[in-house]
Each structure stands twice: as structure tokens, then as C-alpha cells.
Amino acid sequence: MFFLPEKKRIYQNQRRIFGNGFLLLDISLAVLLIFLALLPLQAVFYYSQLHLSAARLLTGAVMLAQAGLEESLDASYDSLVSRDRASVPGQPGYSRSISVADSPNGRWKTIVVTVYYPGADGEKQVSLAVQRANPHIRLSSTGQ
Amino acid sequence: MALLVLVFLMCYQFLNFGNIVYNNGAGRYKYQQDMALAAKYITDETRYADTMAIFNTPEVTSDNKYCIFIDGSGHFRLIGPNKDITIPQDDQTNEKLSLTFWVDSSSPNNLLFFKIIDQVSGYSISSAVYLENIDNIAAPDSGSGIAIDFTKTLPGS
């Protein structure tokens, strides 16, 4: 093949660069660069999983708080008292506390059920509240 | 060429991983939503029941009774007068639910406890319903069962 001297030199340089394949170092560097580029994308999956498990645990916790409220509706008004935090039977990881507060005029009690559950970034809690009227107090009739 | 194949292979693996994670997430979201919806139906429909019994086999013995159970496909069913609800509503799902109802037999009360489990994922939710109009729920000796039937009088009927 006929080349001008300058073109011949370029052709030889190109052969030296591309004609001899890649070194292991080249490939390693390329792979490393690709991994470095993809690494931030892993965070997407991490946070996605985190929120999915958070939703999963929160749904369970709300249901248990709801169950706690229903139990307090079933109890007699006078027996409604606060209960310290205790684990929920059959629900590992979940615990529940009940706070009962009388209204200043004694007409109702405010019941707050709080469920604690383990989250990915520490313990979390969810609370539901309800008020129960005092059945011993009758409202006076209007016009009397 | 070998490097190109390697790069494409890695990209494919990465995309495939993303696809699997997305599908798992979508599946989880769906069964959580379905189970929460089933729990809401149980709570809303049984709240003002007049009579209730827990069974170990689903049965609807009269036209005015409602029945809640899991059918042969693993779907939640609520059947009653002018009512037939299935959860999940689509057949293209691998959800297989199971349902347990029980009462606290140590003391007569108005609380119906229930637990819904997705047998595929093992995820479960438990809750209870305070029944306004019933003093006692008829239950098997074990105190638990997989289905309930109940009657209720709707306001104005």
C-alpha cells in the first residue's frame, strides 16, 4: 500500500493503538467507570424498597391501632384506663399503648391508641384516637 | 467486541434487576391494597350485624344472610342480598388469601377478630370489629373459623 510519509506515520500510530487489542487495565478501567456511573442508580432501588416496606408495616400498624380502638369500644366506660406499652400478641415487632384522658367536665374520655413498629431508619409509631361519651350523664331536655 | 458484549450484558442485568424490583414492588402494593380493602369491607359490613356465626366452611343458608369467606381461587368473597364482591377483582394475579375469624372465648363480648394472610408473600394484617348490635357471636368450640355469616337490618328497611 502506498502512503505519503505523514499519512503512513498516522496509520502506524492507529495500528499501534487499535490494532493490538485492549489491555486488561483498559477493560478494568472501563468496567470501573461503568460501575461508578451506575452506583447512584442503586439508591433508587434502596429507597423504593424502603418505602415499600414502610407502607407494608404502616398498613399493619394502622390495623392494629384500629383493633385497639375497637377493643376500647367494647370495654365498659368505667373500666377504660391507660395501658402501658406492651407487645401485641401474635404480631412480632409491634407493640401498643393506650392512653385514656378524661375531659375536664367528665362528659367524655379521649382514647388514643399508639402502635410502635420497627422502621428501616428506627422505630416508628402511628396513633388513632376516639372519644367516648360518658353514658352516666344524660343531657337535660330542651325547654326545661 | 468482547468489551461491548460485556457492557451490554451488564446493562441488561441492570435493567433486568430494575424490572424485577419494579414488578415485586407493584405486586406488594397490590396485595397490600387488596388486603386493606378486604379488611375495610369486613369492618363496614359487620359493624351493625344483628346475628353472626363463625364457621369452618362457607355457607349461605338463606336469602337474607351475608357470608364472608375465601373462595377456591384464594379470593376474598362477600356474598349477600344484592351483593357479590370479590377481591382481587382481576384473575391475573397470584394472590392467594386466607382468612381467620375468632372471638375471645374467655369473656362474652361483641368483638370479632380477624386476620387476613397473603399466602404467597406471607404478609398478614390483623384487626377487630366492635359489633354494635350483637351480644354474642356463635362460634365453633375452637373459637375460630374461616368464614362468617351474618344478618343485618339496614336503616330504613
Interface residues (C-beta under 8 A of the other chain):
Chain A: F22 D26 I27 A30 V31 I34 L38 L41 F45 S48 Q49 L52 A55 R56 T59 G60 M63 L64 Q66 A67 E70 E71 L73 D74 G90 Q91
Chain B: L3 L6 V7 M10 F14 F17 G18 V21 G25 R28 Y29 Q32 M35 A36 A39 T43 N109 N110 L111 F113 Y123 S124 I125 S126 S127 A128 V129 Y130
